């Protein structure tokens, strides 16, 4: 299995999605409210996929 670094854009998108999930736990963000865990999980899954799949 060959791993590759994710593209910078993909990395930032995953960080922003995960960050929104974490921030929403402590602040009220209407879009994320009630789905904090889902946002963090999606950010993490995106990073894993970007590492496993070349060009993502």
Biopython code that builds the backbone (N, CA, C, O; Angstrom):
import numpy as np
from Bio.PDB.StructureBuilder import StructureBuilder

atoms = [
    (1, "UNK", "N", (0.848, -1.164, 0.000)),
    (1, "UNK", "CA", (0.000, 0.000, 0.000)),
    (1, "UNK", "C", (0.903, 1.239, 0.000)),
    (1, "UNK", "O", (1.739, 1.416, 0.886)),
    (2, "UNK", "N", (0.718, 2.076, -0.996)),
    (2, "UNK", "CA", (1.495, 3.304, -1.087)),
    (2, "UNK", "C", (0.646, 4.466, -0.575)),
    (2, "UNK", "O", (-0.488, 4.666, -1.009)),
    (3, "UNK", "N", (1.206, 5.210, 0.335)),
    (3, "UNK", "CA", (0.533, 6.380, 0.870)),
    (3, "UNK", "C", (1.116, 7.627, 0.236)),
    (3, "UNK", "O", (2.303, 7.675, -0.086)),
    (4, "UNK", "N", (0.282, 8.631, 0.060)),
    (4, "UNK", "CA", (0.759, 9.893, -0.488)),
    (4, "UNK", "C", (0.178, 11.036, 0.331)),
    (4, "UNK", "O", (-0.886, 10.916, 0.938)),
    (5, "UNK", "N", (0.896, 12.131, 0.331)),
    (5, "UNK", "CA", (0.421, 13.306, 1.065)),
    (5, "UNK", "C", (-0.797, 13.883, 0.347)),
    (5, "UNK", "O", (-0.819, 13.940, -0.882)),
    (6, "UNK", "N", (-1.805, 14.310, 1.100)),
    (6, "UNK", "CA", (-2.970, 14.917, 0.455)),
    (6, "UNK", "C", (-2.602, 16.272, -0.139)),
    (6, "UNK", "O", (-1.652, 16.920, 0.302)),
    (7, "UNK", "N", (-3.363, 16.690, -1.142)),
    (7, "UNK", "CA", (-3.145, 18.015, -1.705)),
    (7, "UNK", "C", (-3.460, 19.063, -0.644)),
    (7, "UNK", "O", (-4.240, 18.821, 0.277)),
    (8, "UNK", "N", (-2.854, 20.202, -0.789)),
    (8, "UNK", "CA", (-3.020, 21.268, 0.203)),
    (8, "UNK", "C", (-4.485, 21.693, 0.334)),
    (8, "UNK", "O", (-4.959, 21.935, 1.444)),
    (9, "UNK", "N", (-5.200, 21.786, -0.779)),
    (9, "UNK", "CA", (-6.612, 22.188, -0.745)),
    (9, "UNK", "C", (-7.444, 21.159, 0.013)),
    (9, "UNK", "O", (-8.287, 21.519, 0.834)),
    (10, "UNK", "N", (-7.209, 19.889, -0.261)),
    (10, "UNK", "CA", (-7.948, 18.824, 0.428)),
    (10, "UNK", "C", (-7.674, 18.861, 1.919)),
    (10, "UNK", "O", (-8.584, 18.694, 2.730)),
    (11, "UNK", "N", (-6.420, 19.078, 2.276)),
    (11, "UNK", "CA", (-6.050, 19.139, 3.688)),
    (11, "UNK", "C", (-6.775, 20.286, 4.379)),
    (11, "UNK", "O", (-7.304, 20.113, 5.477)),
    (12, "UNK", "N", (-6.803, 21.461, 3.743)),
    (12, "UNK", "CA", (-7.472, 22.616, 4.348)),
    (12, "UNK", "C", (-8.972, 22.401, 4.477)),
    (12, "UNK", "O", (-9.568, 22.787, 5.483)),
    (13, "UNK", "N", (-9.586, 21.791, 3.475)),
    (13, "UNK", "CA", (-11.024, 21.517, 3.550)),
    (13, "UNK", "C", (-11.319, 20.587, 4.723)),
    (13, "UNK", "O", (-12.271, 20.815, 5.469)),
    (14, "UNK", "N", (-10.510, 19.544, 4.890)),
    (14, "UNK", "CA", (-10.708, 18.605, 6.000)),
    (14, "UNK", "C", (-10.507, 19.296, 7.340)),
    (14, "UNK", "O", (-11.253, 19.041, 8.285)),
    (15, "UNK", "N", (-9.512, 20.165, 7.434)),
    (15, "UNK", "CA", (-9.255, 20.888, 8.686)),
    (15, "UNK", "C", (-10.420, 21.829, 9.011)),
    (15, "UNK", "O", (-10.832, 21.934, 10.166)),
    (16, "UNK", "N", (-10.944, 22.508, 7.998)),
    (16, "UNK", "CA", (-12.057, 23.434, 8.232)),
    (16, "UNK", "C", (-13.306, 22.670, 8.666)),
    (16, "UNK", "O", (-13.993, 23.091, 9.597)),
    (17, "UNK", "N", (-13.608, 21.553, 8.002)),
    (17, "UNK", "CA", (-14.782, 20.752, 8.376)),
    (17, "UNK", "C", (-14.637, 20.224, 9.808)),
    (17, "UNK", "O", (-15.565, 20.334, 10.609)),
    (18, "UNK", "N", (-13.479, 19.654, 10.126)),
    (18, "UNK", "CA", (-13.249, 19.157, 11.486)),
    (18, "UNK", "C", (-13.248, 20.278, 12.506)),
    (18, "UNK", "O", (-13.777, 20.118, 13.605)),
    (19, "UNK", "N", (-12.660, 21.408, 12.153)),
    (19, "UNK", "CA", (-12.626, 22.562, 13.058)),
    (19, "UNK", "C", (-14.024, 23.095, 13.354)),
    (19, "UNK", "O", (-14.319, 23.476, 14.486)),
    (20, "UNK", "N", (-14.883, 23.121, 12.337)),
    (20, "UNK", "CA", (-16.264, 23.546, 12.563)),
    (20, "UNK", "C", (-16.972, 22.613, 13.540)),
    (20, "UNK", "O", (-17.737, 23.060, 14.394)),
    (21, "UNK", "N", (-16.713, 21.324, 13.409)),
    (21, "UNK", "CA", (-17.322, 20.361, 14.328)),
    (21, "UNK", "C", (-16.863, 20.570, 15.760)),
    (21, "UNK", "O", (-17.664, 20.510, 16.693)),
    (22, "UNK", "N", (-15.577, 20.814, 15.928)),
    (22, "UNK", "CA", (-15.039, 21.035, 17.275)),
    (22, "UNK", "C", (-15.521, 22.364, 17.838)),
    (22, "UNK", "O", (-15.922, 22.439, 19.000)),
    (23, "UNK", "N", (-15.484, 23.411, 17.021)),
    (23, "UNK", "CA", (-15.929, 24.729, 17.474)),
    (23, "UNK", "C", (-17.404, 24.722, 17.837)),
    (23, "UNK", "O", (-17.811, 25.375, 18.797)),
    (24, "UNK", "N", (-18.206, 23.988, 17.076)),
    (24, "UNK", "CA", (-19.640, 23.945, 17.323)),
    (24, "UNK", "C", (-19.965, 23.288, 18.657)),
    (24, "UNK", "O", (-21.040, 23.506, 19.216)),
    (25, "UNK", "N", (-19.049, 22.496, 19.161)),
    (25, "UNK", "CA", (-19.246, 21.871, 20.476)),
    (25, "UNK", "C", (-19.241, 22.918, 21.582)),
    (25, "UNK", "O", (-19.885, 22.744, 22.617)),
    (26, "UNK", "N", (-18.507, 24.011, 21.357)),
    (26, "UNK", "CA", (-18.355, 25.045, 22.383)),
    (26, "UNK", "C", (-19.093, 26.338, 22.047)),
    (26, "UNK", "O", (-19.346, 27.154, 22.934)),
    (27, "UNK", "N", (-19.438, 26.530, 20.782)),
    (27, "UNK", "CA", (-20.145, 27.731, 20.339)),
    (27, "UNK", "C", (-21.379, 27.299, 19.564)),
    (27, "UNK", "O", (-21.513, 26.133, 19.194)),
    (28, "UNK", "N", (-22.268, 28.231, 19.325)),
    (28, "UNK", "CA", (-23.459, 27.925, 18.544)),
    (28, "UNK", "C", (-23.215, 28.276, 17.079)),
    (28, "UNK", "O", (-23.149, 29.448, 16.710)),
    (29, "UNK", "N", (-23.081, 27.240, 16.250)),
    (29, "UNK", "CA", (-22.962, 27.416, 14.805)),
    (29, "UNK", "C", (-24.178, 26.719, 14.206)),
    (29, "UNK", "O", (-24.256, 25.491, 14.226)),
    (30, "UNK", "N", (-25.136, 27.494, 13.668)),
    (30, "UNK", "CA", (-26.416, 26.917, 13.235)),
    (30, "UNK", "C", (-26.302, 25.776, 12.228)),
    (30, "UNK", "O", (-27.069, 24.817, 12.312)),
    (31, "UNK", "N", (-25.380, 25.849, 11.289)),
    (31, "UNK", "CA", (-25.263, 24.827, 10.255)),
    (31, "UNK", "C", (-24.818, 23.492, 10.849)),
    (31, "UNK", "O", (-25.239, 22.432, 10.385)),
    (32, "UNK", "N", (-23.974, 23.544, 11.866)),
    (32, "UNK", "CA", (-23.361, 22.346, 12.436)),
    (32, "UNK", "C", (-24.118, 21.826, 13.658)),
    (32, "UNK", "O", (-23.949, 20.669, 14.044)),
    (33, "UNK", "N", (-24.929, 22.650, 14.252)),
    (33, "UNK", "CA", (-25.582, 22.322, 15.520)),
    (33, "UNK", "C", (-26.232, 20.937, 15.505)),
    (33, "UNK", "O", (-27.081, 20.640, 14.664)),
    (34, "UNK", "N", (-25.818, 20.107, 16.447)),
    (34, "UNK", "CA", (-26.374, 18.765, 16.579)),
    (34, "UNK", "C", (-25.636, 17.709, 15.772)),
    (34, "UNK", "O", (-25.913, 16.517, 15.910)),
    (35, "UNK", "N", (-24.694, 18.135, 14.927)),
    (35, "UNK", "CA", (-23.969, 17.196, 14.079)),
    (35, "UNK", "C", (-22.454, 17.354, 14.240)),
    (35, "UNK", "O", (-21.700, 17.161, 13.286)),
    (36, "UNK", "N", (-22.022, 17.700, 15.435)),
    (36, "UNK", "CA", (-20.606, 17.952, 15.674)),
    (36, "UNK", "C", (-19.755, 16.729, 15.367)),
    (36, "UNK", "O", (-18.742, 16.829, 14.675)),
    (37, "UNK", "N", (-20.164, 15.583, 15.879)),
    (37, "UNK", "CA", (-19.391, 14.365, 15.670)),
    (37, "UNK", "C", (-19.303, 14.024, 14.186)),
    (37, "UNK", "O", (-18.251, 13.603, 13.706)),
    (38, "UNK", "N", (-20.397, 14.202, 13.466)),
    (38, "UNK", "CA", (-20.421, 13.908, 12.038)),
    (38, "UNK", "C", (-19.416, 14.777, 11.284)),
    (38, "UNK", "O", (-18.712, 14.279, 10.405)),
    (39, "UNK", "N", (-19.340, 16.053, 11.610)),
    (39, "UNK", "CA", (-18.405, 16.953, 10.940)),
    (39, "UNK", "C", (-16.959, 16.550, 11.217)),
    (39, "UNK", "O", (-16.130, 16.547, 10.307)),
    (40, "UNK", "N", (-16.657, 16.216, 12.453)),
    (40, "UNK", "CA", (-15.286, 15.793, 12.786)),
    (40, "UNK", "C", (-14.967, 14.478, 12.079)),
    (40, "UNK", "O", (-13.865, 14.311, 11.556)),
    (41, "UNK", "N", (-15.915, 13.546, 12.057)),
    (41, "UNK", "CA", (-15.694, 12.263, 11.391)),
    (41, "UNK", "C", (-15.490, 12.445, 9.891)),
    (41, "UNK", "O", (-14.621, 11.796, 9.309)),
    (42, "UNK", "N", (-16.274, 13.313, 9.256)),
    (42, "UNK", "CA", (-16.122, 13.568, 7.822)),
    (42, "UNK", "C", (-14.756, 14.175, 7.529)),
    (42, "UNK", "O", (-14.109, 13.795, 6.553)),
    (43, "UNK", "N", (-14.310, 15.109, 8.356)),
    (43, "UNK", "CA", (-12.983, 15.686, 8.169)),
    (43, "UNK", "C", (-11.889, 14.648, 8.280)),
    (43, "UNK", "O", (-10.946, 14.648, 7.489)),
    (44, "UNK", "N", (-12.007, 13.762, 9.258)),
    (44, "UNK", "CA", (-11.004, 12.709, 9.442)),
    (44, "UNK", "C", (-11.028, 11.714, 8.288)),
    (44, "UNK", "O", (-9.974, 11.320, 7.787)),
    (45, "UNK", "N", (-12.214, 11.307, 7.864)),
    (45, "UNK", "CA", (-12.342, 10.364, 6.748)),
    (45, "UNK", "C", (-11.784, 10.966, 5.466)),
    (45, "UNK", "O", (-11.140, 10.271, 4.680)),
    (46, "UNK", "N", (-12.027, 12.253, 5.253)),
    (46, "UNK", "CA", (-11.477, 12.924, 4.068)),
    (46, "UNK", "C", (-9.953, 12.894, 4.081)),
    (46, "UNK", "O", (-9.328, 12.668, 3.045)),
    (47, "UNK", "N", (-9.351, 13.121, 5.247)),
    (47, "UNK", "CA", (-7.891, 13.056, 5.340)),
    (47, "UNK", "C", (-7.373, 11.642, 5.078)),
    (47, "UNK", "O", (-6.354, 11.475, 4.409)),
    (48, "UNK", "N", (-8.054, 10.639, 5.590)),
    (48, "UNK", "CA", (-7.635, 9.254, 5.360)),
    (48, "UNK", "C", (-7.738, 8.903, 3.878)),
    (48, "UNK", "O", (-6.817, 8.312, 3.314)),
    (49, "UNK", "N", (-8.851, 9.264, 3.248)),
    (49, "UNK", "CA", (-9.022, 8.978, 1.826)),
    (49, "UNK", "C", (-7.986, 9.711, 0.976)),
    (49, "UNK", "O", (-7.462, 9.156, 0.010)),
    (50, "UNK", "N", (-7.695, 10.953, 1.338)),
    (50, "UNK", "CA", (-6.709, 11.726, 0.582)),
    (50, "UNK", "C", (-5.309, 11.127, 0.714)),
    (50, "UNK", "O", (-4.481, 11.267, -0.186)),
    (51, "UNK", "N", (-5.053, 10.464, 1.833)),
    (51, "UNK", "CA", (-3.759, 9.822, 2.026)),
    (51, "UNK", "C", (-3.682, 8.500, 1.243)),
    (51, "UNK", "O", (-2.626, 8.149, 0.716)),
    (52, "UNK", "N", (-4.789, 7.783, 1.172)),
    (52, "UNK", "CA", (-4.798, 6.490, 0.499)),
    (52, "UNK", "C", (-4.923, 6.597, -1.023)),
    (52, "UNK", "O", (-4.353, 5.786, -1.753)),
    (53, "UNK", "N", (-5.658, 7.583, -1.494)),
    (53, "UNK", "CA", (-5.914, 7.719, -2.928)),
    (53, "UNK", "C", (-5.004, 8.799, -3.527)),
    (53, "UNK", "O", (-4.959, 9.928, -3.039)),
    (54, "UNK", "N", (-4.302, 8.443, -4.560)),
    (54, "UNK", "CA", (-3.400, 9.390, -5.196)),
    (54, "UNK", "C", (-4.203, 10.451, -5.951)),
    (54, "UNK", "O", (-5.172, 10.133, -6.641)),
    (55, "UNK", "N", (-3.795, 11.700, -5.815)),
    (55, "UNK", "CA", (-4.415, 12.798, -6.550)),
    (55, "UNK", "C", (-5.610, 13.440, -5.872)),
    (55, "UNK", "O", (-6.264, 14.291, -6.474)),
    (56, "UNK", "N", (-5.911, 13.070, -4.663)),
    (56, "UNK", "CA", (-7.056, 13.667, -3.966)),
    (56, "UNK", "C", (-6.612, 14.747, -3.033)),
    (56, "UNK", "O", (-7.440, 15.362, -2.361)),
]
sb = StructureBuilder()
sb.init_structure("model")
sb.init_model(0)
sb.init_chain("A")
sb.init_seg("    ")
for serial, (resi, resn, name, xyz) in enumerate(atoms, 1):
    if name == "N":
        sb.init_residue(resn, " ", resi, " ")
    sb.init_atom(name, np.array(xyz, "f"), 0.0, 1.0, " ", f" {name:<3s}", serial, name[0])
structure = sb.get_structure()
